[in-house]
Structure formats: structure tokens, C-alpha cells
Amino acid sequence: VRSRRQRQMCIRDRNKIGQENIEERCRYLSDYLKSGLKQIKGVKILSGEINNISAPGSTIFEKDGLDAMEAVPLIEEKIKTHIDEHQRDNHNAIRISTHIYNTTKQIDRLLNAL
């Protein structure tokens, strides 16, 4: 549970950065990730391609021959970053959540691990 002081600091930092800058950074990271995934054979991106209807903080994809439940812990160990399986709704997918604090180096590590 966050303290009142921690919440105030988060709000202050968010206001200092600016909502537009946060959204722009999140979209950039999402686009960077999707661009890299498109280069990998057997990857199907399930997340929307149209920016105004896709969530920049969540990219979901499947890869031929890759079991998400088995692959996620192995990939996490290799890249030292948390990712999620998305094995529901008849999908065998992995979900990557990017936000302002993530880096392209983290995304590159994920892409190389795949």
C-alpha cells in the first residue's frame, strides 16, 4: 500500500513529465516493439495496428511453435524483465506491457530472446 507521500510524489512526477509526453513515450515503445516483432518469422501480433484504437501499454502476440505458459518463465529469466502469458480466448500468446520507464534496450533483449 502506498503512503500518502508516495502518491503525492507520483502525481508530482506525472504532472512534471506531462500526460502528452507520457502517452507519446508509451506509443513510441509500443511501435518499437511491434516493429521488431514483425521482423521475427512465425510471429503474429494480436494487438491492434491502428493507433487510435490500440492500447500502447499492452502488446499481445503469438509465435508458431511457442507454448506461452512454458516460454514466459524462460524468457523472463533470460531478459530479467517481467512479461505475461496470455493463454486464453483460444490464444497461446505472450503479453508485453510497456510504459514510460521501459527502455528500447529491454525491448531489444526480448526480441533477441525470441
Secondary structure, DSSP 8 states (H G I E B T S, - for coil): ---HHHHHHHHHHHHHH-HHHHHHHHHHHHHHHHHHHHTSTTEEE-S-SSTTTS-TTEEEEEETT--HHHHHHHHHHHHTS--EEE--TT--EEEEE--TT--HHHHHHHHHH-
